[in-house]
């Protein structure tokens, strides 16, 4: 089990720094799942529970960050679709009034 963790960690460390944040988060979630499986069968003197809690908090923070950016992104997409319509509406209204 610990060998699998090493392989996964090395894989994540090989990601280019320009990789999307969520690629790293997904990798961390895989590490968390494997580490939790290992924690269930490991002896208490080799517990990873404090590290797993820290890893869980990092994943939660990054997922919240992702959700925050999605809201901004969706707002920007909605605005970019509405802005041209507003220009057309102003043009049509000015044409009708004239």
C-alpha positions as CSV (number, residue, x, y, z in Angstrom):
1,X,0.0,0.0,0.0
2,X,2.8,2.5,0.9
3,X,4.5,1.7,-2.4
4,X,1.3,2.8,-4.2
5,X,1.4,6.0,-2.3
6,X,5.0,6.6,-3.4
7,X,4.1,6.0,-7.0
8,X,1.1,8.4,-6.9
9,X,3.2,11.1,-5.1
10,X,5.9,10.8,-7.7
11,X,3.4,11.0,-10.5
12,X,2.0,14.3,-9.0
13,X,5.5,15.7,-8.5
14,X,6.1,15.1,-12.2
15,X,3.2,17.4,-13.2
16,X,4.4,20.6,-14.9
17,X,3.9,23.7,-12.7
18,X,1.6,25.0,-15.4
19,X,-0.8,22.1,-14.9
20,X,-4.4,23.1,-13.9
21,X,-4.8,23.3,-10.1
22,X,-7.6,20.7,-10.2
23,X,-5.2,18.1,-11.7
24,X,-3.2,18.5,-8.5
25,X,-6.3,18.4,-6.3
26,X,-7.5,15.2,-8.0
27,X,-4.1,13.7,-7.4
28,X,-4.2,14.7,-3.8
29,X,-7.7,13.1,-3.4
30,X,-6.3,9.9,-4.8
31,X,-3.4,10.1,-2.3
32,X,-5.9,10.8,0.5
33,X,-8.0,7.8,-0.4
34,X,-5.0,5.4,-0.6
35,X,-3.6,6.8,2.7
36,X,-7.0,6.4,4.4
37,X,-7.0,2.7,3.3
38,X,-3.5,2.3,4.6
39,X,-4.4,4.0,7.9
40,X,-7.1,1.4,8.5
41,X,-4.6,-1.5,8.5
42,X,-1.4,0.2,9.7
43,X,-0.2,0.0,13.3
44,X,-0.9,3.0,15.5
45,X,2.8,4.0,15.8
46,X,2.9,4.7,12.1
47,X,-0.4,6.7,12.0
48,X,-0.8,9.4,9.3
49,X,-3.9,10.8,10.9
50,X,-2.5,14.3,11.5
51,X,-1.1,14.4,8.0
52,X,-4.4,13.2,6.5
53,X,-6.3,16.0,8.3
54,X,-3.9,18.6,6.9
55,X,-4.2,17.1,3.4
56,X,-8.0,17.1,3.8
57,X,-8.0,20.8,4.7
58,X,-5.8,21.6,1.7
59,X,-8.2,19.7,-0.6
60,X,-11.2,21.5,0.9
61,X,-9.5,24.9,0.5
62,X,-8.6,24.3,-3.1
63,X,-12.1,23.0,-3.9
64,X,-13.6,26.1,-2.4
65,X,-11.2,28.2,-4.5
66,X,-12.4,26.3,-7.6
67,X,-16.0,27.0,-6.8
68,X,-15.2,30.7,-6.2
69,X,-13.5,30.9,-9.6
70,X,-16.4,29.1,-11.3
71,X,-18.8,31.7,-10.0
72,X,-16.6,34.5,-11.4
73,X,-16.2,32.6,-14.6
74,X,-19.9,32.0,-15.1
75,X,-20.6,35.7,-14.2
76,X,-18.1,36.8,-16.8
77,X,-19.6,34.4,-19.5
78,X,-23.1,35.6,-18.7
79,X,-22.0,39.3,-18.9
80,X,-20.1,38.7,-22.1
81,X,-23.2,37.2,-23.7
82,X,-25.5,40.0,-22.3
83,X,-23.3,43.0,-23.1
84,X,-23.7,42.7,-26.9
85,X,-27.4,42.3,-26.5
86,X,-27.6,45.5,-24.5
87,X,-25.8,47.4,-27.3
88,X,-28.3,46.0,-29.8
89,X,-31.2,47.0,-27.5
90,X,-29.9,50.5,-27.1
91,X,-29.5,50.8,-30.9
92,X,-33.0,49.4,-31.5
93,X,-34.5,51.7,-28.9
94,X,-32.8,54.8,-30.4
95,X,-34.0,53.7,-33.8
96,X,-37.6,53.4,-32.7
97,X,-37.5,56.7,-30.8
98,X,-36.0,58.6,-33.7
